[in-house]
């Protein structure tokens, strides 16, 4: 994605909401909306189609998890980065299962937040340190509870890229390891997402772990 993104901020605290929007604007992004309620967020997102939604989990009218699920089911689903005061494991797992691409606690620095926004826009999972292992561990636990179904056929290169994605490597690291351009790696990932009918890199990692590719 380009550096300038269309952003929407969903948080019921006006001062915090405005501060996040200001940081995004100062970084060169276009903040198309700031809203304080979940149902309003779903209506506005359907109309304005932001690239990324910054979402608080605790909203007055609708749980943030339900908002994330609604956004993921939209015709033009945005990337969702949860920005929450809660670091509870249950909240993190529920948000990711609902379709969030990343999860950051509000104690993160401005630089960490803006970096997380960029990675989220690129479809890369972003988590507050210590939470990524939790999410991957949950995927592995779920994978042991059900057999993996046969999926569409991937090329050798797509499988190779998928294996490195499952190991947690960034697009840049994969490009360096396979001597490919960053754009080529992104194209392989997008092609794989399309073939598997998945929506984001988080779902792709889960798919790969279910098939043991992270340990190959």
Phi, psi and omega in degrees: 000159177285167183291330180271120185238154175270119189243149169229136181248127181239108181201140184273359177259108186304317182295317179293316180301315181293323180294318178296316179298321179295317178299319179294317179296318179296333179276000176098006180270157178263115178271106186276341179194148168231125183226159185244002181226150185293314182295322176297321179300317180295320179293315183293318181297323180295329181274315188267342177051063177292157176286319184224138174247125174268117193236126170276148182278332187255100182241155187290332188249337186207131179302143180302328178298320178292325176295315178301319180294320178293320178295320181294333182270000183290161178297325178235077187292130175279165167288146181237122174248114177282131176235102191228155174285342184270133172247017181295136184302320181298319179296318181298310183295320179295321179296317181292319178297331180280350176120002178294139179276336182203169184213120181231137176275155187288353175280356179297152178284166178301318181295318178297320180297310182294325176295320178296323178298314180298315180293321178298317179298329179277001179085013180265136179292137181229129180222148171306138181313132181100340183267334180300316179297324177299313182295314180296322178297322178293320178298318179295320179298315180295325182295330180283348184267350180211145179290148178283134178275153176294139181241181178299157181283128176254152175289166179300320181292319178298319179295320179296315178295318180299320180298320180286326174300316181296333179280356176094010180285145176284167178301320180298316180293322178295317180300317181293319183291322183264002181056054178234166175280157177303318181296320179297319178297316178301319180296318178298317180295316180296319178299320180293318177302316180296316181296320185271356181058045176253162188257333185204177185291330178299314178295326179294319178298317180299316179302314183294320181294322179299336181255010175073015184289338180288345181250003183283000000 
